[in-house]
């Protein structure tokens, strides 16, 4: 089984969430996601999340709290990027506050734009399931840091 460890920023302010528009390098579309990404070798996920926010959005940020961890198994037959085996996504979600900077696209990256989006609009968007997981964690603050697995593949289509 392959595995990916990633850290994601849940930035909620005044009824809006910061979303990043991901453009797939595989030509299979574009969708909204949370700022964040893969943990580099020897990197602390706490550091990953602020690094990724900076790279993807242009904003400086600080972590305010750990929200929780999500682990999902994607069967080989359902993987967006084909593979011979099942894949496990492990996402660490942090509440993050933007402290400075100006929104901009990711230089030479896959994030085309970052937008503060009204929470009421999120259900109408093509989005990665991790958006819903992060918002649920931020709004419910479960003591265990865990929410039930989402019943969806990588992208939710309204």
Secondary structure, 3 states (H helix, E strand, C coil): CEEEEEEEEECEECCEEEEEEEECCCCCCEEEECCEEECCCCCCHHHHHHHHHHHHHCEEEEEEEEEEEEEEEECHHHCCCCCCCCEEEEEEEEEEEEEEECCCCCCCCCEEEEEEEECCCHHHCCEEHHHHHHHHHHHHCCCCCCCCCCCCCCEECC
